[in-house]
Amino acid sequence: MASKAAARHHMIRHLPMTRRTVTVAVSAVVAVAVMAGYFVADIYDVAPGILTLRGVDSVAIPDPQDALTGGTVAAGVDASMPVDAQAAKTILDEFSASEGVGKSFSLAIADGKGNIVAEHDAMIPRQPASTLKTLTAFAAATTLDMGSTLDTKTYLIQGDDNRKTVVLQGEGDMLLSDGESDPSHINGRAGLGTLAQRTAEALKQRGITQVDLLYDDSLFGQDRTPAGVTENNAEHRYYTAISTMAVDGGRTWTDMVKPANPDDSSQYPVLSQQPALDAATTFAKRLADNGITVMSGPTAGAAPSGTSALASVSSAPLNEVMAFMLRHSDNTLAQLFGRLTALKRQAGNSIKTDTQAVADTLAEQGIDTSGLQMADCSGLTPGSKVSVTTLIEMQERNLTAGIATAAAEGLSIPGLVGTARNRIVTGPDNGLFRVKTGSLDAVTSLAGNVSRVKGGVLSFAVIVNDPENQWSAIEAINVMAAKLAKL
């Protein structure tokens, strides 16, 4: 962001002055110049102060809400304000005629209460790409306590042969850091370095300086990867099997430069295919850094039951992890939320029960799931299909139901944050949209809600399959969505 300060020149009429008057005038001019100089220095971060031109790297949610008691995102907004149906249809018709869109598309525009005022093929299920994540997010936020955390713990086993074994056990925190816990970021809120330090202190209090190391990655069973996901997972850059623990989402950074901001997920390095083992290996190194020798391991094993933990670290609250997942469109974290939802509902421990748990939760909330097919919980795997009617109804719940606040608050905000940061808006409409993007080779989609310029809200969803031109179709969606704020 840059700005140009226009120089202003003033003609000053010289009047007779006393020496005292001249001195005062000169002092005032100097003071103003100094203040102006400091003001500029503050803006450009040369001098300390509250002013800056720097953008915000990340936003951590400071006061997480319990999904079971959270309020509505659109509190105080009059959802009953009507939407001009003819104007909405005009927007739809203009989109239909746009270059690159083709014929295989669905689009629906609804008022604040979810009543569709304009639509094209709204009930036809189409491949949704990552807009499917909105369904998973809603189901998870409806089911889970979004103020809770995922803890990574250590336990001590003292064998009959006097060997001491430390067991590292995870609950699903795939955003661990390899160093100290970082309270200012979501990715790395819990650090293996901090856990190792706390574990080492507990061991040394017991006179222990040598241990074997096991890691317990058993919580999610064996079925962790959707069948067919490899088709859209080139070089393992977009999905790795859900795990009870991982460092930085399993990103390896072997072929890319790691960003300074851990919450920056705009790049797609190769993902580890053994994230739990990698996390345990990192933990072993951190134990060594803290004076504990690891004699053997890490090796897969089981944590002891009925034993208190030696030490633990906690992830960011689930609502912040969900915001990270939605805004960065993280496929693995989406599947993780599906698995946590299935386990909470006691539905099972497989990819199939993950998707079934999401679909069942939606149906229980009165959302029309006609034609819904979920090959996974992220939209990455070929075979998923959903209608824009389902997406619209879910967005209406985001606006008014108040039972899944985190699913709405975590959406990308065009002009500000997330995968839609550079989509739809330029300038005055920044902040009026909350959306989820979707993109695959033959799919582009967008779903979300809009704060209307003249008051009130609306929701919309569009899915384009097999566009005649992918980039032109994306631009047509941007143009269409931008018009919605003026309805």
PyMOL commands that set and color helices and strands:
alter all, ss='L'
color gray80, all
select helices_A, chain A and resi 19-43+85-96+129-143+192-205+229-232+234-236+248-250+275-289+318-328+331-344+351-364+388-400+405-409+470-484
alter helices_A, ss='H'
color red, helices_A
select strands_A, chain A and resi 105-111+116-120+151-158+164-169+173-176+210-216+245-247+293-300+311-314+433-440+443-451+457-465
alter strands_A, ss='S'
color yellow, strands_A
deselect
rebuild
show_as cartoon
